[in-house]
Each structure stands twice: as structure tokens, then as C-alpha cells.
Amino acid sequence: MKLWPLLVSVVLASPAAAQHKPMVFVAAGLIAADCGTTMIALRDTLTVETNPLLPKRPNAVQLLSACAAGLAVTWFVAEALPEKARPWVYGAVAAIELAIVIHNIREIRK
């Protein structure tokens, strides 16, 4: 879990983040919200994780590792693409993560 703050620091200090800081914050914040709402939803013993890359009942380390990997992949893809494409990457990630957070909140409210 100590890797998470380091990864966030590296991502936010990157050239992609410097150019598109609001989009990076939104995408990273929604990835974090996805992790948090997933942890809350999994408190219910009937709720299962629907991400095919994770077990049905992931522990906190597995979940945080997946979130850190998602942030890292987003950053690496954005860094690899031309400058004009980077906002689209962060926007797409933000849109997907927002849909996941909304799904998680609905699961929590059931």
C-alpha cells in the first residue's frame, strides 16, 4: 500500500499531468472513488466484484493493486500518445470510472 502515494506523485509530476492537470485529477480521483466504493460495496456478503481481472471477493491489497495498476496504465498510455490525444485518454478513463462509481453506489444502496 505504500506504493500508492509514490505512484500518484509520479503521475502528477509527469509532463502529461502538467499539461492536463484538471483531467488527470478527475481521472485519478474517479479511480480512487471506484476503489473506495468497491470496498464499501464488498462489505455486503452477497456483493461480488464484476471485474474479470479480480477474484469475486478481492481483499484490500488486491483491490488497491488493481487501482494502482489502472492509474499506471492510464498514465503510461497518455504519456505514449501525442499531446493532443492525452485529454481524450483522461476523459475516456474519467467517463468509464464515473459509470463504475455510479454502479457501485447503486449496489451499496440496495
C-alpha positions in Angstrom: 0.0 0.0 0.0 3.0 2.3 0.4 3.4 2.3 -3.4 0.1 4.2 -3.9 1.3 7.7 -2.8 4.5 7.3 -4.8 2.6 6.3 -7.9 0.2 9.3 -7.6 3.2 11.6 -7.0 5.0 10.3 -10.2 1.8 10.6 -12.3 1.0 14.1 -11.1 4.6 15.3 -11.7 4.7 13.9 -15.3 4.6 16.2 -18.3 1.2 14.8 -19.2 -0.1 15.8 -15.8 1.5 19.3 -16.1 -0.3 19.9 -19.4 -3.7 18.4 -18.4 -3.7 18.7 -14.6 -7.5 19.0 -14.2 -8.2 16.0 -16.4 -5.5 14.0 -14.5 -7.0 14.9 -11.1 -10.5 14.0 -12.3 -9.4 10.6 -13.7 -7.2 9.8 -10.7 -10.0 10.9 -8.3 -12.5 8.7 -10.0 -10.2 5.7 -9.9 -9.8 6.3 -6.2 -13.6 6.7 -5.8 -14.0 3.4 -7.7 -11.7 1.7 -5.2 -13.4 3.2 -2.2 -16.9 2.5 -3.3 -15.9 -1.1 -4.3 -14.5 -1.7 -0.8 -17.7 -0.4 0.7 -19.9 -2.4 -1.6 -17.9 -5.6 -0.8 -18.8 -5.3 2.9 -22.1 -6.9 1.9 -21.5 -10.7 1.7 -23.8 -11.0 -1.3 -22.0 -8.5 -3.4 -19.3 -9.8 -5.7 -16.7 -8.0 -7.8 -17.6 -7.9 -11.5 -14.1 -7.0 -12.8 -12.9 -10.2 -14.6 -9.3 -9.5 -13.6 -10.1 -9.7 -9.9 -11.4 -12.5 -7.8 -15.1 -12.4 -6.8 -14.2 -11.3 -3.3 -10.9 -9.4 -3.5 -9.1 -8.3 -0.4 -7.9 -4.8 0.1 -4.4 -5.4 -1.3 -5.7 -7.0 -4.5 -8.2 -4.1 -4.9 -5.7 -1.3 -4.3 -3.2 -3.1 -6.5 -5.7 -3.1 -9.3 -6.5 0.6 -8.8 -2.8 1.5 -8.8 -2.3 -0.6 -12.0 -5.3 1.3 -13.6 -3.7 4.6 -12.7 -0.3 3.5 -14.0 -1.7 2.2 -17.3 -3.7 5.4 -17.8 -0.5 7.4 -17.2 1.7 5.3 -19.5 -0.8 5.3 -22.3 -1.3 9.1 -22.0 2.5 9.6 -22.0 2.9 7.4 -25.1 0.3 9.3 -27.2 0.7 12.6 -28.9 -0.1 15.7 -26.9 -3.5 16.3 -28.5 -4.7 12.7 -27.7 -3.9 12.9 -23.9 -7.1 14.7 -22.9 -9.1 12.1 -24.7 -7.4 9.3 -22.7 -8.1 11.0 -19.4 -11.6 11.9 -20.5 -12.4 8.3 -21.5 -11.0 6.9 -18.2 -13.0 9.5 -16.3 -16.2 8.6 -18.1 -15.7 4.8 -17.6 -14.8 5.3 -13.9 -17.8 7.6 -13.3 -20.0 4.9 -14.7 -18.4 2.3 -12.4 -18.7 4.6 -9.4 -22.4 5.2 -10.1 -22.8 1.4 -10.4 -21.0 0.8 -7.1 -23.2 3.4 -5.3 -26.3 1.8 -6.6 -25.0 -1.6 -5.3 -24.3 0.0 -1.9 -27.8 1.4 -1.7 -29.5 -1.9 -2.4 
